[in-house]
Structure formats: C-alpha cells, structure tokens
C-alpha cells in the first residue's frame, strides 16, 4: 500500500483543515472526534475550486487563507467553508502564506511578495519585488522575515518598532 502525506491545520472551530494536494487538490474540514473511516460522518465541508496543490492553508481567527498554485488567493469561513473573497494575486505559487505582525504575506515564485490585511474583505496593503526566484515559504522568527530565493538568503525586520503603527519596513 502506498503512503501519502497531507497538510493538516486545526482550527478553534473544532475542525482539522486538510489540504490533500496531488492531482486533484481538495481542502477538507474534518471533525477530529471520529475513528476509522469518517468520510461520510465527520467531513464538515469540502472545497475543490481554487484549492491549493502545493501551498498549505493558513488559519487566522475564524478564517482560512489559501493561495492556489495559479495565484488565486481565497479567504474562507472556517466553520462553513463559504468563500468570503477571492482575488488573483498574479504569478505562480509554491510558498504557503504566513501571518506576522497583524498581516498576511504571500510570496510568488517570481519573487513578488504581497501583504494583505486579515478579514472578510480583500485589502492589499503593500507589495515588494525580491531578487531571484522563490519556492520556499517565508519564515518568521524574532520579529524578522527570512526569505530564501535561488540567489539570496535575506533577513529583514517585519517592521521596526517605530513604524509598526504606520507601515511595513519590508513592504514600503
């Protein structure tokens, strides 16, 4: 029997969000209290359209943020799976979105980074073009971004303390 892995995130709404990837990408919300085959009894909702093949989902509060490999970002209600918004960001995506300093960051394969505000409406806060092609997700630690491209490894503060109330340092 072949084994496969999938990406799983659990929400405050008592569901685990499973991104299957593979040839038919699907996002599932599954209640974790079952055992055995729970396909017919514990799947709360399923998303096939605009589901990511490579990037993992991001959960912020009661919302799930995904970007598919073709650059369509979506915000979903974690309880119902209803789409709150969809927006074409442009480019191809392998990196997963990250949440840092009150913002959500997307990074496409061409090195274009997009910062948005979390919420029920799409609000683009800033964009930045980075050197090199990027496949890896942004890492965040100790108030800094760490971004690896095919030519560079860059560390940058998410925002200096003096600018936290106004704008992002990295995305100026």
N, C-alpha and C positions, 0 to 999 in steps of 0.2 A: 504494500500500500504506500503510495507517495504521500509525503507530508508537505504541508504548506503552512506558511505563517501569514498572519494578517495583523493590521494595526488596530489596537483597541484603546479607547479612551472612555472613562466612566464619568457620568455627569451627576450633578446634585439632584437630578430628577429621577434617580434610581434606575437609569438605563446605561448600558455599555454601548458605545458607538463603535461599530466595526466597519472598517474600510477593507473591502476584500481585495481590491486591485485585480491583477491578472487580466485576462482577455475581456471580461465583462465587468468593469468596475461597478461596485454597488456599495452604498452606505446603508447600514442597518442599525436600528436601535433595538437592543435586546435586554429584557429584564433579566438580571443575574441570579434570580432565585430558583431557577429550574435545574433539572438534571436530565441527562440523556438527550434525545432529540427534541429540542424545544422550538423547532421551525414553525409549527402550527400553533403553539401555545404562548410563546414569550416574545415574538417579534412585534414590537410596538409600531414600527413604520419602516419603510424601505425607500431609498432614493436611488434611481438609476441614471436619470438625466443629469448631466453635469457632475457626476460622481468622479472623484479623482482616481487615476490609476496608480500614480506614484506618490504625490504629496499626502501626508497624513492630515486628518482633521484637527482643528483647534477648538477647544471649548472655553468660552469666556462667559461666565454667568450662566444664563439660560439660553445662550445662543451657541451654535456651532458654525464655524467659519471653515470653508473649504475652497481650494482652487483646483480646478482640474488641469490636466496636462496641457490643454489648449488655451489656458489663460482666462477661463471664466470663473470668477470668484462668486461665491454664494454665501448668504447668511441664512441659517435655518433655525426654526424654533426647536429647541432640544426635546421638548415634550411631544410635539405633534409631527415634526419633520416638515412643517409648512415652510415654504420659501418666503423669507422676508424681503430679500432683494437678490438680484443677480447683476453682475457688472463685468464686462470684458475689460481685463487689465492690459492685455496685449502681450505677445510673446508666448513662449512655451515654458512650462513649469515642471521642475523635479523637486524643488525645495518645498518644505512644509511651512505654512505661516507660523509666526511666533507672536506672542504678546509680551510687550515690555513697556514699562513706564506709561501705562494707560493707552497704548496704541497697538494696533495690529500691523505687522510688517510682512510683506510678500516680496520674494526675490525671484526674478525670472532667469532663464538660462543665458540670456544675453547680458546679464548684469544690471538690469533695471530694477530698482527697489521702489516699492510703493508703500506708504504709510497711510492707514485709514483709522478713523475713529470707530470704536466698537459701538454697535447699536442697530436699531431696527431700520435705519436709513443709511444708504451708502454715502459716506463723506470722505473724499480723498483729501488728506492733509498735506502730503508732500510726495515728491519723487526724487530719486537720485540715480545717476548713472555711475556704475562702478567699472573699474578696469578689469577686463577679462571675462571669460565665460564662467558661469556659476551653476553648479548642480547641487551643491550641499546647502542644507538649511542654515540659516543664521543661528549662531549660538549666542546666548546672553548670559553673562555672569558678572557679578560685582559692578553693575552699572555700565557695562561695556558690551558692544557688539563684537563678535568675532566672525569674520566672513572670509571664506576660502574660495578663491577663483582658480582658474587654470594657470594664472601667472603670479598671484599675490596671496598672502595671508594678512588680513588687515584687522587691527583692533581699533575701535573708535568708541568714545563715550556715547551712551544713548542720548543723553543731554546733560550739559554742565548744570550744576545746581542753580546758577543764576538765570539760566534760560528755561528751566523746567516749566514755568508758568506761561511762556510765550511760544517757543518753537523748538523743534528738534535740532540739535547740533549736527547730527549726521545727515539729516534731511533738511538742509537750509535752502 
